[in-house]
Amino acid sequence: MLAVNAIDLFYGASQALKRVSVRADKGAVTCVLGRNGVGKTSLLRAIVGQHLVKAGRIEWEGADITGAAPYQRAARGIAYVPQGREIFPLLTVEENLETGFSALPRKLRHVPDEIFHLFPVLKDMLRRRGGDLSGGQQQQLAIARALVTRPRLLVLDEPTEGIQPSIIRDIENVIRLLASRGDMAILLVEQYFDFARRLADDYVVLDRGAVVAAGRAADMVEADVRGHLSV
């Protein structure tokens, strides 16, 4: 289980997160919702170690990782799919997937066959450069690269951004399948309400760097949540 407890995060004198708490359980999808600029990406970066928090505590599988470096968190089974995908455009699809090896012991440094069952289009594109793929294909590649690390916590930042509807549905099916296996926690930042509602077991809404609503997705009041998503 991931447990983020009352964290504060600053960029210089500007406070991006204010006593934010969230948890993510294995076998479940936790969705973080909110408008642009309310701290969603800052929360994910704090969890994966890209920004250290000023106060509070982050625990993963019972261990305190608040001060751990990103590579240490990756070695503990935390994988991050950033907003904008951030694949390597000049590397081939196969080479992009292999960049996930750095977090793995030598005996696991191969691409599991499962990756191509989840994203069959990638198998036919192994020799193509990442920059030649469509936006939706690049998003699938970014998720596949994260899965190469065999994560137990998968952190995704707006995986539907700029993606065509057919691939959104494919990504939704992959996320649902991964959660259903019960050995992975999934934390998902999303602005697309319907996508989040279909997937979420639990939800958190951020506004101005603070949690303003949270709970089980089954108890979500749509009008209240949508009110925090509209401009």
Backbone bond lengths (Angstrom), bond angles and torsions (degrees), N, CA, C in turn:
res aa  C-N    CA-C-N  psi(-1)  N-CA   C-N-CA  omega(-1)  CA-C   N-CA-C  phi
1 M - - - 1.454 - - 1.522 110.83 -
2 L 1.333 116.04 141.06 1.463 122.39 170.67 1.523 107.94 -94.78
3 A 1.328 115.67 131.65 1.460 121.01 176.25 1.520 108.83 -131.24
4 V 1.315 115.73 110.78 1.458 122.45 175.47 1.522 106.84 -101.36
5 N 1.326 116.26 119.32 1.457 120.69 -171.02 1.522 111.73 -119.19
6 A 1.328 116.30 106.11 1.471 124.23 169.13 1.530 112.66 52.00
7 I 1.330 116.43 51.85 1.471 118.40 -177.79 1.530 111.27 -87.01
8 D 1.320 113.68 145.20 1.461 123.04 170.76 1.520 107.28 -114.93
9 L 1.326 116.36 139.43 1.458 120.94 177.29 1.520 108.76 -136.66
10 F 1.330 115.51 135.53 1.462 121.83 -178.58 1.522 110.43 -122.99
11 Y 1.329 115.52 147.18 1.462 122.52 164.11 1.526 105.51 -113.28
12 G 1.320 116.27 99.42 1.453 118.97 -173.19 1.518 109.75 64.49
13 A 1.331 116.31 -124.70 1.464 120.64 179.17 1.522 112.66 -89.45
14 S 1.324 117.06 -5.16 1.469 121.09 -176.38 1.527 109.93 -92.55
15 Q 1.320 116.50 125.69 1.457 121.32 -179.95 1.522 110.06 -90.17
16 A 1.341 115.69 119.19 1.464 121.38 -177.69 1.518 112.47 -93.27
17 L 1.335 117.67 -31.90 1.461 122.19 179.46 1.519 109.46 -130.44
18 K 1.321 115.69 137.26 1.463 121.35 -176.37 1.533 109.61 -125.69
19 R 1.316 115.93 100.97 1.471 122.82 176.85 1.532 111.48 49.27
20 V 1.301 115.37 50.57 1.473 121.12 -178.56 1.525 110.09 -84.18
21 S 1.313 115.65 131.92 1.459 122.17 175.39 1.525 109.39 -126.00
22 V 1.312 115.59 140.22 1.464 121.21 177.33 1.517 107.58 -158.34
23 R 1.314 117.08 151.71 1.460 120.37 175.19 1.526 109.14 -133.22
24 A 1.309 114.52 155.25 1.461 120.83 176.98 1.517 107.87 -140.17
25 D 1.322 115.92 125.02 1.457 122.22 -176.95 1.517 111.04 -103.20
26 K 1.315 115.80 149.04 1.457 120.01 175.49 1.526 109.64 -64.03
27 G 1.326 114.29 138.75 1.448 120.28 -177.71 1.513 113.69 85.37
28 A 1.345 116.50 8.85 1.467 119.61 -177.28 1.526 109.75 -138.88
29 V 1.340 114.50 159.70 1.459 122.23 175.81 1.525 108.16 -112.42
30 T 1.321 116.17 123.58 1.463 121.89 174.32 1.513 108.06 -108.01
31 C 1.329 117.03 123.67 1.460 121.93 -178.37 1.522 110.25 -105.06
32 V 1.325 115.34 133.38 1.460 122.77 174.88 1.518 107.39 -106.89
33 L 1.325 115.84 120.91 1.455 122.23 -174.14 1.517 110.70 -118.46
34 G 1.332 115.50 157.02 1.453 120.69 177.57 1.515 110.92 156.92
35 R 1.326 115.84 166.31 1.454 121.21 178.53 1.524 110.65 -68.72
36 N 1.327 115.73 172.80 1.456 121.03 171.42 1.523 109.93 -62.21
37 G 1.325 115.84 139.70 1.450 120.52 172.34 1.510 116.60 80.97
38 V 1.355 117.57 14.17 1.470 119.11 -178.06 1.527 112.99 -98.55
39 G 1.341 117.29 -1.54 1.454 119.82 175.76 1.517 115.71 113.23
40 K 1.325 118.04 7.48 1.469 120.34 -176.77 1.523 111.22 -63.59
41 T 1.321 117.05 -51.33 1.464 120.22 -179.71 1.527 110.53 -66.48
42 S 1.321 117.76 -36.53 1.469 120.40 176.60 1.522 110.92 -59.06
43 L 1.328 116.84 -39.85 1.463 120.80 177.34 1.522 110.96 -61.07
44 L 1.317 117.21 -46.41 1.462 119.99 -179.64 1.523 111.10 -64.35
45 R 1.318 116.69 -41.23 1.462 119.61 179.28 1.520 111.98 -65.07
46 A 1.318 116.49 -32.87 1.460 119.51 174.63 1.525 110.89 -66.05
47 I 1.326 116.49 -40.57 1.464 120.91 -177.98 1.522 111.45 -66.06
48 V 1.329 116.91 -39.65 1.472 119.25 -177.56 1.522 112.47 -89.28
49 G 1.334 117.50 -2.39 1.459 120.55 173.40 1.505 116.21 94.25
50 Q 1.321 118.44 7.60 1.459 119.81 -179.95 1.526 112.17 -75.14
51 H 1.336 116.83 -23.93 1.462 121.61 174.14 1.525 108.00 -134.15
52 L 1.325 117.41 126.60 1.454 120.68 178.13 1.523 109.57 -79.20
53 V 1.317 115.36 145.38 1.455 120.31 -178.33 1.523 109.94 -87.58
54 K 1.332 115.10 154.62 1.461 121.56 179.53 1.517 111.12 -83.87
55 A 1.329 116.97 -33.78 1.457 122.24 -179.92 1.514 108.97 -150.02
56 G 1.323 116.20 163.18 1.447 121.14 -179.02 1.516 112.16 95.98
57 R 1.322 115.44 -171.88 1.465 120.68 -171.23 1.527 109.28 -147.02
58 I 1.322 115.61 141.97 1.464 121.83 175.55 1.523 107.55 -122.58
59 E 1.315 116.30 123.80 1.461 121.70 179.87 1.525 109.63 -120.76
60 W 1.320 114.87 142.11 1.457 120.96 176.03 1.520 108.36 -136.48
61 E 1.311 115.57 125.12 1.465 122.89 -178.05 1.526 111.44 51.29
62 G 1.332 115.69 39.69 1.457 121.92 175.69 1.511 115.93 83.76
63 A 1.343 118.06 -2.93 1.459 121.58 -179.12 1.528 110.26 -106.72
64 D 1.308 116.12 143.59 1.458 122.12 176.83 1.531 108.71 -78.78
65 I 1.334 116.79 115.28 1.472 120.57 179.89 1.528 111.15 -113.87
66 T 1.334 117.08 16.95 1.458 121.06 -173.79 1.520 112.18 -54.49
67 G 1.324 117.12 -39.90 1.460 120.46 -177.52 1.512 114.32 -101.85
68 A 1.334 117.63 7.31 1.468 120.70 -176.63 1.523 111.41 -73.96
69 A 1.327 115.38 146.41 1.465 121.37 177.01 1.528 110.00 -73.87
70 P 1.353 117.06 159.26 1.469 119.03 179.74 1.526 113.69 -54.86
71 Y 1.344 118.05 -41.37 1.464 119.08 -177.71 1.532 110.95 -67.45
72 Q 1.340 116.84 -30.20 1.457 119.45 176.69 1.528 111.11 -69.89
73 R 1.315 116.50 -37.89 1.461 119.71 177.94 1.527 110.20 -68.74
74 A 1.335 116.46 -38.34 1.470 119.40 176.48 1.521 110.68 -61.23
75 A 1.329 116.39 -41.05 1.459 120.20 179.16 1.523 112.04 -66.36
76 R 1.328 116.94 -22.39 1.462 121.64 177.23 1.530 112.26 -86.34
77 G 1.327 117.62 2.77 1.449 120.37 174.64 1.510 115.06 98.79
78 I 1.344 116.94 23.16 1.464 121.07 178.01 1.519 108.73 -105.28
79 A 1.322 116.91 123.41 1.468 122.36 -179.02 1.520 109.57 -121.24
80 Y 1.324 115.89 145.00 1.467 122.11 -173.01 1.521 109.92 -127.05
81 V 1.327 115.55 128.76 1.463 121.96 172.28 1.524 106.28 -110.33
82 P 1.333 118.59 102.75 1.462 120.61 -171.74 1.517 113.17 -76.49
83 Q 1.303 114.42 159.96 1.460 120.05 173.05 1.521 108.98 -61.65
84 G 1.312 117.14 136.06 1.457 119.77 -178.07 1.507 113.88 86.46
85 R 1.347 116.37 -0.62 1.463 124.37 170.88 1.523 113.92 75.78
86 E 1.341 118.07 -50.10 1.463 122.74 176.47 1.526 112.89 54.62
87 I 1.310 116.24 41.36 1.463 119.33 170.33 1.525 108.23 -75.33
88 F 1.332 116.76 169.05 1.459 122.05 178.13 1.529 108.07 -93.94
89 P 1.334 118.31 107.34 1.466 119.72 -170.27 1.516 114.50 -67.37
90 L 1.335 117.98 -26.22 1.462 119.94 -177.60 1.527 112.82 -91.94
91 L 1.329 117.15 -8.30 1.461 120.51 175.01 1.525 109.55 -89.62
92 T 1.309 116.17 152.85 1.463 119.79 176.33 1.528 109.73 -71.00
93 V 1.312 115.21 167.07 1.465 120.18 175.74 1.525 109.82 -56.32
94 E 1.322 116.72 -44.71 1.461 120.30 -179.66 1.529 110.88 -62.04
95 E 1.315 117.49 -43.00 1.465 120.77 179.59 1.526 111.23 -66.52
96 N 1.337 117.14 -37.59 1.461 119.65 175.46 1.525 110.79 -60.42
97 L 1.305 116.70 -43.91 1.466 119.58 178.79 1.530 110.92 -62.52
98 E 1.309 116.35 -37.93 1.465 119.95 -177.08 1.521 112.98 -71.24
99 T 1.330 117.89 -16.36 1.468 118.33 176.32 1.525 110.60 -66.20
100 G 1.318 117.67 -17.90 1.462 120.48 175.29 1.517 113.80 -72.32
101 F 1.317 117.67 -10.35 1.459 120.91 -177.53 1.526 112.68 -67.28
102 S 1.318 117.60 -23.90 1.467 120.26 -171.62 1.524 112.78 -60.41
103 A 1.334 117.35 -25.02 1.472 120.47 -179.48 1.525 112.53 -90.31
104 L 1.337 117.43 1.57 1.462 121.14 -171.17 1.518 112.85 -111.74
105 P 1.341 117.63 149.65 1.463 119.72 169.10 1.523 109.76 -64.99
106 R 1.322 116.50 157.07 1.466 120.82 -172.32 1.531 112.70 -56.24
107 K 1.321 117.44 -36.29 1.466 119.65 -175.59 1.526 112.93 -68.31
108 L 1.338 117.50 -16.44 1.466 120.92 179.96 1.524 112.42 -104.07
109 R 1.308 117.74 9.29 1.464 119.50 -175.71 1.524 111.76 -84.14
110 H 1.314 114.02 69.88 1.461 122.48 171.82 1.523 107.40 -148.82
111 V 1.309 116.36 158.26 1.458 121.15 179.51 1.523 108.27 -86.35
112 P 1.330 118.05 117.44 1.467 119.84 -178.74 1.531 111.66 -63.07
113 D 1.319 116.03 145.30 1.469 120.15 177.12 1.521 111.53 -58.56
114 E 1.321 116.36 -28.41 1.455 120.81 -178.65 1.524 112.10 -56.90
115 I 1.339 116.49 -32.86 1.467 120.65 -179.46 1.525 110.01 -55.23
116 F 1.318 116.78 -41.11 1.467 120.52 -176.08 1.527 112.05 -82.32
117 H 1.327 116.91 -16.81 1.463 119.19 170.43 1.527 109.70 -74.87
118 L 1.334 115.57 -37.72 1.466 119.82 179.40 1.525 111.28 -73.55
119 F 1.334 116.13 -39.81 1.462 121.80 -177.10 1.528 109.70 -130.11
120 P 1.320 117.51 74.43 1.471 120.30 -174.39 1.515 113.73 -60.46
121 V 1.325 118.73 -27.35 1.459 120.35 -178.91 1.522 111.26 -61.22
122 L 1.329 117.67 -29.00 1.459 120.41 -177.22 1.533 112.23 -69.62
123 K 1.308 117.13 -29.33 1.461 119.95 -178.98 1.520 111.06 -64.00
124 D 1.327 116.58 -33.56 1.461 120.81 -179.78 1.527 112.46 -82.66
125 M 1.331 116.60 -5.32 1.465 120.59 -174.46 1.527 112.55 -120.94
126 L 1.311 117.73 18.25 1.459 120.15 -173.61 1.523 113.04 -57.77
127 R 1.324 117.91 -32.02 1.470 120.57 -176.53 1.530 112.51 -94.19
128 R 1.318 117.19 -3.17 1.469 119.85 179.12 1.525 109.69 -83.73
129 R 1.309 115.54 149.14 1.462 119.92 178.21 1.526 109.64 -73.57
130 G 1.312 115.21 145.72 1.450 120.16 -178.66 1.512 113.35 -57.91
131 G 1.326 116.28 -35.61 1.454 120.20 -178.89 1.505 113.96 -69.43
132 D 1.328 117.81 -13.39 1.461 121.34 179.37 1.525 112.74 -88.85
133 L 1.328 117.08 -6.84 1.449 121.07 -179.15 1.526 110.22 -81.17
134 S 1.317 115.83 156.34 1.461 120.43 173.75 1.526 109.15 -69.82
135 G 1.331 116.00 168.29 1.460 119.53 179.19 1.514 112.53 -59.32
136 G 1.317 116.64 -42.03 1.457 119.98 179.00 1.519 112.55 -65.80
137 Q 1.322 116.34 -39.75 1.467 120.03 177.69 1.521 111.09 -67.23
138 Q 1.328 117.16 -36.88 1.464 120.19 176.43 1.528 110.95 -64.35
139 Q 1.332 116.56 -37.42 1.467 119.00 177.99 1.524 110.62 -65.27
140 Q 1.315 116.61 -41.06 1.467 119.53 176.29 1.525 110.57 -62.54
141 L 1.324 117.01 -39.45 1.455 120.94 178.00 1.530 111.03 -63.72
142 A 1.321 116.87 -41.51 1.461 120.38 -179.68 1.526 110.89 -63.38
143 I 1.322 116.56 -41.45 1.468 119.35 178.00 1.523 110.00 -68.06
144 A 1.328 116.86 -42.58 1.464 120.35 179.05 1.519 111.15 -61.05
145 R 1.326 117.22 -41.25 1.473 120.83 178.37 1.525 110.31 -59.48
146 A 1.339 117.11 -41.24 1.464 120.54 177.08 1.524 111.09 -64.33
147 L 1.331 116.90 -39.74 1.461 120.23 -178.12 1.521 112.55 -70.43
148 V 1.322 117.50 -23.78 1.465 120.78 175.91 1.525 110.78 -57.68
149 T 1.331 117.44 -29.10 1.467 121.23 -178.02 1.529 112.63 -78.21
150 R 1.337 117.83 0.56 1.474 123.53 -178.28 1.533 110.81 55.81
151 P 1.315 117.71 55.74 1.468 119.37 -175.11 1.527 113.12 -72.36
152 R 1.329 113.37 154.17 1.461 120.55 169.53 1.529 110.34 -107.12
153 L 1.331 115.74 -11.64 1.462 122.07 169.90 1.521 107.48 -132.27
154 L 1.331 116.33 119.43 1.462 121.96 179.01 1.528 107.82 -109.63
155 V 1.334 116.02 121.29 1.458 122.84 -177.00 1.523 107.80 -111.80
156 L 1.329 117.10 120.70 1.459 121.79 -175.10 1.524 110.02 -123.10
157 D 1.325 115.79 129.78 1.465 120.96 -179.92 1.524 109.72 -108.49
158 E 1.322 116.11 103.13 1.465 125.14 177.02 1.536 112.92 49.87
159 P 1.327 116.90 63.02 1.470 119.60 -178.02 1.521 114.57 -67.61
160 T 1.353 118.79 -12.72 1.457 120.18 179.92 1.529 113.10 -93.89
161 E 1.316 117.68 -2.54 1.469 120.37 -174.13 1.532 111.35 -62.77
162 G 1.327 116.25 120.48 1.452 121.80 175.83 1.520 114.57 69.88
163 I 1.336 117.14 22.30 1.462 121.33 -175.08 1.528 109.95 -109.05
164 Q 1.333 116.16 141.47 1.454 120.26 179.10 1.529 110.85 -69.42
165 P 1.337 117.21 150.13 1.474 121.24 -172.76 1.522 114.46 -54.69
166 S 1.324 118.96 -37.72 1.464 119.66 -177.15 1.522 111.23 -64.28
167 I 1.323 117.40 -37.57 1.462 120.39 179.82 1.525 110.54 -77.53
168 I 1.339 117.32 -31.90 1.469 119.55 173.11 1.519 109.92 -56.13
169 R 1.319 116.40 -44.05 1.460 120.11 179.48 1.524 111.10 -64.57
170 D 1.334 117.21 -39.93 1.469 120.20 177.52 1.525 110.77 -62.07
171 I 1.337 117.12 -44.18 1.464 121.09 179.90 1.527 110.56 -64.76
172 E 1.317 116.19 -40.34 1.463 120.29 176.72 1.524 111.05 -58.75
173 N 1.319 116.70 -43.63 1.467 120.10 -179.74 1.520 111.34 -64.98
174 V 1.334 117.19 -38.30 1.459 120.70 178.30 1.524 110.45 -64.76
175 I 1.321 117.35 -45.72 1.461 120.56 -179.86 1.523 110.79 -61.52
176 R 1.312 116.30 -43.16 1.466 119.80 179.58 1.529 110.83 -63.29
177 L 1.336 116.88 -41.31 1.462 120.43 179.10 1.519 111.13 -63.96
178 L 1.329 117.08 -44.34 1.464 120.26 -179.15 1.522 111.25 -62.07
179 A 1.326 116.44 -42.23 1.464 119.74 179.81 1.525 111.23 -66.30
180 S 1.326 116.57 -36.73 1.464 120.51 -175.05 1.517 112.70 -65.75
181 R 1.303 117.43 -19.79 1.473 120.16 -178.81 1.522 112.24 -73.25
182 G 1.322 116.71 -22.76 1.456 120.07 173.32 1.503 116.77 86.30
183 D 1.341 118.44 -0.39 1.461 120.10 -177.41 1.526 112.99 -111.35
184 M 1.322 117.13 9.36 1.458 121.83 -177.51 1.518 109.97 -138.31
185 A 1.317 116.11 134.35 1.464 121.56 170.25 1.524 107.67 -93.96
186 I 1.322 116.54 142.01 1.462 120.98 -178.90 1.518 108.52 -126.32
187 L 1.331 114.82 124.87 1.462 122.32 176.52 1.514 107.18 -115.60
188 L 1.323 115.47 121.54 1.459 121.52 -169.48 1.518 110.47 -126.24
189 V 1.333 116.86 121.81 1.466 121.36 170.55 1.520 107.94 -92.22
190 E 1.327 115.90 132.41 1.456 118.92 -175.46 1.525 110.46 -153.55
191 Q 1.343 115.80 143.18 1.457 121.30 171.26 1.524 112.01 -104.25
192 Y 1.322 116.35 -19.39 1.463 121.84 -179.05 1.531 107.81 -78.85
193 F 1.317 116.37 100.47 1.462 121.47 -169.91 1.519 112.55 -58.90
194 D 1.321 117.97 -47.17 1.457 120.19 -175.02 1.528 111.73 -62.43
195 F 1.318 116.82 -38.52 1.463 121.43 177.10 1.523 109.73 -62.12
196 A 1.329 116.36 -47.55 1.457 120.74 -179.77 1.523 111.44 -63.43
197 R 1.306 117.29 -43.37 1.468 120.64 -177.98 1.521 111.01 -62.81
198 R 1.325 117.18 -39.18 1.465 119.70 -179.05 1.526 111.65 -66.38
199 L 1.325 117.69 -30.74 1.458 121.19 -173.53 1.520 114.53 -97.49
200 A 1.313 117.09 -30.32 1.462 120.69 -165.59 1.525 112.70 -70.48
201 D 1.334 114.21 137.70 1.457 121.71 163.67 1.529 109.58 -94.77
202 D 1.343 115.00 -37.13 1.455 121.82 177.58 1.522 107.82 -134.01
203 Y 1.319 116.85 159.39 1.453 119.79 -179.56 1.524 110.45 -143.63
204 V 1.337 113.97 155.34 1.461 123.09 174.09 1.521 106.82 -137.24
205 V 1.309 117.59 135.71 1.462 122.48 176.29 1.523 108.47 -113.03
206 L 1.333 115.64 128.00 1.460 121.55 177.32 1.526 109.91 -105.74
207 D 1.321 115.11 145.47 1.461 121.74 172.16 1.522 107.36 -149.48
208 R 1.325 116.11 125.29 1.462 122.67 -179.75 1.528 111.95 53.02
209 G 1.335 114.87 40.07 1.454 120.26 174.25 1.508 115.81 81.31
210 A 1.328 118.31 5.19 1.456 121.38 -178.28 1.523 110.60 -128.12
211 V 1.324 116.17 154.11 1.466 121.37 175.97 1.521 108.93 -76.58
212 V 1.329 116.85 123.11 1.468 121.14 179.43 1.525 112.14 -111.56
213 A 1.324 117.44 -11.36 1.465 121.20 176.02 1.520 107.85 -161.32
214 A 1.318 116.03 147.68 1.461 121.11 179.07 1.518 108.74 -164.33
215 G 1.337 115.83 155.94 1.452 119.15 176.81 1.508 112.22 156.27
216 R 1.301 115.56 -164.84 1.449 121.81 176.81 1.523 109.35 -76.95
217 A 1.317 116.37 140.65 1.468 120.03 -178.87 1.525 111.25 -61.77
218 A 1.327 116.98 -31.61 1.456 119.89 -179.77 1.528 112.17 -64.51
219 D 1.330 115.93 -22.67 1.467 120.69 -179.40 1.534 112.46 -99.97
220 M 1.323 116.90 4.63 1.462 121.08 -177.01 1.528 111.20 -64.09
221 V 1.333 115.72 133.80 1.459 121.71 173.43 1.526 107.36 -95.75
222 E 1.317 116.21 107.21 1.460 120.90 -170.79 1.523 112.57 -55.85
223 A 1.315 117.50 -45.12 1.470 120.10 -176.54 1.521 111.44 -61.65
224 D 1.330 116.90 -38.65 1.464 120.26 -179.99 1.527 110.86 -66.46
225 V 1.335 116.39 -43.98 1.464 119.82 -178.70 1.523 110.48 -68.07
226 R 1.315 117.12 -45.07 1.464 120.17 179.45 1.531 111.00 -59.89
227 G 1.319 117.14 -32.21 1.452 120.40 177.78 1.510 113.47 -61.51
228 H 1.336 116.74 -26.26 1.471 121.63 177.82 1.521 112.11 -91.41
229 L 1.324 117.19 -2.60 1.469 120.97 178.42 1.509 112.71 -103.30
230 S 1.325 117.12 -24.67 1.459 120.33 -177.82 1.520 110.43 -75.49
231 V 1.323 115.42 152.07 1.465 121.41 -177.64 1.521 109.10 -76.77
